[in-house]
Amino acid sequence: MNKKICFITGTRAEYGLLKRLMKLVDDAPNFEIQIIATGMHLSPEFGLTYKEIESDGFEIDRKVEILLSSDSSVAIGKSIGLALISITEALEQMNPDLVFLVGDRYETLACAIAAMVTRIPIAHIHGGERTEGLIDEAIRHSVTKMSYLHFVANEEYRTRVIQLGESPDRVNVCGGLGVDIIQNTKLFSLQELENSLKFQFKDKNLMVTFHPTTLEHDTSEAQFKELLEVLKEYVGEGHGLIFTKANSDTNGRIINQLIDDFVRNYPDHSIAHTSLGIQRYLSVLKFVDGVIGNSSSGLLEVPSFKKGTINLGDRQRGRIMATSVIQADCDYASIRSALEKLYSNEFQESLKNTINPYGEGGASEKIFEYLKDLDFDNLDVKKPFFDVSYQL
């Protein structure tokens, strides 16, 4: 009997990470893939990105609506509750043998609780990482404790998962899934990309992605305005800017409104997209001079293009960073200084030697090979706590 593997995804970025692994499972003779789409995938405001999943040839088994028309803390909390209720019902009906979850978003927490109470083993990808400015930090480690199998990006993250009490024989280093996306996506030429975006690249161009820092109170608007003040000067110097909009995090709509206002004022030198899609997003990374903002992609994927990333503020603080990443505060002077460094001859020359600490690809294949050898009959949601102190 085929083993039922369920993938739950709530965002465009999360699906991008899972896509290659989902394809391997879908094509395998001994597995049956199940897909639950939720969160931003089902929202017109965020691009109805479930359509991208379907256009890739996957059949979505359940579409679970959880988003409210607000991004306040109360609305996020209610969305978690809606997700817990609906995902629990879906898993009870679908009865998979294993559930795959990625990372650290609030939808992921609800899905982990749902799988735990329905006694379905969880395989967690990208655990052990740190993002000290976000609620994601606590969520990620909580999901780790509810999961049975762990697939982490490098040895440091493996050590941290074991430190949380997970048995070493269930914690596997596979590398970052983001590198797999790059290797398995045919990128546009510059002309194809410009035609698709309806935007002509300038002599110098930047990708801008900025999300709220969810453990800070009311800082998103002020921080993003500091960034925009600097970017106005670069637009004046002829730069092109490609904005990708914020996720459905607390106060994300404030950022998106500021982006819309900026693009309206500088239509010849800037564009904004709710969702570029995987192919266009990676193609933009190929042709821009660098990335600025606070997205995890700037740390996980951009180094593979040997392009510079300016990482702003505390949102990603604690994550391992390549030498191509410039850390800066969210104030005018710090941002301006970071951009000057990004464009300096010395820094641009150093990018040739960039090594991505999240691996060189093949993470999806490593996870799939592990699945093929996995004894599903002995999967157990009960697990002993691995006490590191006894091993010292």
Stockholm file with secondary structure:
# STOCKHOLM 1.0

chainA/1-392         MNKKICFITGTRAEYGLLKRLMKLVDDAPNFEIQIIATGMHLSPEFGLTYKEIESDGFEIDRKVEILLSSDSSVAIGKSIGLALISITEALEQMNPDLVFLVGDRYETLACAIAAMVTRIPIAHIHGGERTEGLIDEAIRHSVTKMSYLHFVANEEYRTRVIQLGESPDRVNVCGGLGVDIIQNTKLFSLQELENSLKFQFKDKNLMVTFHPTTLEHDTSEAQFKELLEVLKEYVGEGHGLIFTKANSDTNGRIINQLIDDFVRNYPDHSIAHTSLGIQRYLSVLKFVDGVIGNSSSGLLEVPSFKKGTINLGDRQRGRIMATSVIQADCDYASIRSALEKLYSNEFQESLKNTINPYGEGGASEKIFEYLKDLDFDNLDVKKPFFDVSYQL
#=GR chainA/1-392 SS CCEEEEEEECSHHHHHHHHHHHHHHHHCTTEEEEEEEEGGGGCGGGTCTHHHHHHTTCCCSEEECCCCSCCSHHHHHHHHHHHHHHHHHHHHHHCCSEEEEESCCHHHHHHHHHHHHTTCCEEEESCSCCCTTSTHHHHHHHHHHHCSEEEESSHHHHHHHHHTTCCGGGEEECCCHHHHHHHTCCCCCHHHHHHHHTCCCCSSEEEEECCCCTTSSSCHHHHHHHHHHHHHHHHHTTCEEEEECCCSSTTHHHHHHHHHHHHHHCTTTEEEESCCCHHHHHHHHHHSSEEEESCTHHHHTGGGGTCEEEEETTTTTTSCCCTTEEEECSSHHHHHHHHHHHTSHHHHHHGGGCCCTTCSSCHHHHHHHHHHHCCGGGCCSCCCCCCGGGGC
#=GC SS_cons         CCEEEEEEECSHHHHHHHHHHHHHHHHCTTEEEEEEEEGGGGCGGGTCTHHHHHHTTCCCSEEECCCCSCCSHHHHHHHHHHHHHHHHHHHHHHCCSEEEEESCCHHHHHHHHHHHHTTCCEEEESCSCCCTTSTHHHHHHHHHHHCSEEEESSHHHHHHHHHTTCCGGGEEECCCHHHHHHHTCCCCCHHHHHHHHTCCCCSSEEEEECCCCTTSSSCHHHHHHHHHHHHHHHHHTTCEEEEECCCSSTTHHHHHHHHHHHHHHCTTTEEEESCCCHHHHHHHHHHSSEEEESCTHHHHTGGGGTCEEEEETTTTTTSCCCTTEEEECSSHHHHHHHHHHHTSHHHHHHGGGCCCTTCSSCHHHHHHHHHHHCCGGGCCSCCCCCCGGGGC
//
